[in-house]
Amino acid sequence: MFPLVEGTHLLALGLSVGTIAISDLRLLGIIMREEPVSEVMGQLLPWSIGGFVVMVVTGVLLFWSEAVRAYASPWFRLKVLFLLLAAANVLIYHITIHRRQREWDRDPVPPAAARLAGGLSLLLWALVIAAGRTTAYKL
């Protein structure tokens, strides 16, 4: 059962983080500059959330199967820290920058605060993935 759960976790990670990365790259003004940010994010958000939900469920199952080993790993603790920071980034984006999205929605390059949120998101998800992958190794 472990390989099935782990494989599902990785596929969900790819779906969720892949769609988040596209949204972040739009926030950075790197891709789809002619498309409104609201349209890009609106189309990707259901996929991001769906992948994230499956990723969390399978992540909990993976943790449950090796809780003591995972908890003892400094990489796992870093992964959780980076996940919490990524969540804080999303929360801050939505309660501040997103509220003024109508003002800059169609701009090819969004304002600096939106670009910062997108860049931080990309960095934090890369760190989550790296720490998660490294969790399998003993320090």
Buried (B, 14 or more C-beta within 10 A) or exposed (E): EEEEBBEBBBBBBEBBBBBBBBBBBBBBBEBBEEBBBEEBBEEBEEBBEBBBEBBBBBBEBBBEEBEEEBEEBEBBBBBBBBBEBBEEBBEBBEEEBBEEBEEBBBEEEBBEBBBBBBBBBBBBBEBBBBBBEBBEEEE
